[in-house]
Amino acid sequence: MPTEKPDVLRFVDSDPDELARLLRHFGLHLNHCCGGDIPGSYWGDEEAGLRGNRLYLRDDTPLHSILHETCHYICMDPTRRAALDTNAGSDNAEENAVCYLQVLLADEINELGRRRIFADMDTWGYSFRLGSSRSWFENDAEDARAWLISRNLIDSGQCYLPRLRQT
């Protein structure tokens, strides 16, 4: 019996040029796979993959997954980035920062935006202490914000800065 995929926005629902432009701000290159396994995908299935500065995806790859892996690339230190193949290798603090940054980047994708990424993250099964991604982001993410600010990836106004972590 086939299982239905959760109703989330996917790469096929987006403007690929817009997404590629956003990724280029961070030195990432978008690689579209026509089918089969996605290279560098940690979770498999339709989840985005990372190898070096290449982000791999298929038409059915969720936009939240694309942004999540992009944010792993942004948040990892240069040593891990240089050796990157599939596993971002983050700790809990960095994972929280990745989730926070992906919400900020969602506003850069016309089809996505903050409200929709919250819904898609909840639908996909991201879990937060307060029960939803929006509640976490608005009421329980001070540590993620502080982590990003201390690494010069967002400013005090919570705007992302188009750069990679340097240390």
VENBEL-V927341 format. One record per backbone hydrogen bond with DSSP energy under -1.0 kcal/mol. CO is the residue of the C=O (numbers start at 0). NH is the residue of the N-H. If there is no record, write none. Layout:
<<CO NH> <CO NH>>
//
This chain:
<<5 7> <8 62> <9 12> <10 13> <14 18> <15 19> <16 20> <17 21> <18 22> <19 23> <20 24> <22 25> <22 27> <23 26> <28 54> <30 56> <37 40> <39 49> <43 46> <48 55> <49 85> <50 53> <52 28> <53 50> <54 30> <55 48> <56 32> <57 60> <58 11> <60 10> <61 65> <62 66> <63 67> <64 68> <65 69> <66 70> <67 71> <68 72> <69 73> <70 74> <71 75> <73 164> <76 80> <77 81> <78 82> <80 83> <83 51> <84 86> <90 94> <91 95> <92 96> <93 97> <94 98> <95 99> <96 100> <97 101> <98 102> <99 103> <100 104> <101 105> <104 107> <105 108> <105 112> <108 111> <112 116> <113 117> <114 118> <115 119> <116 120> <117 121> <118 122> <119 123> <120 124> <120 125> <127 130> <131 135> <132 136> <133 137> <134 138> <135 139> <140 144> <141 145> <142 146> <143 147> <144 148> <145 149> <147 152> <148 151> <152 160> <154 157> <158 154> <160 162>>
//
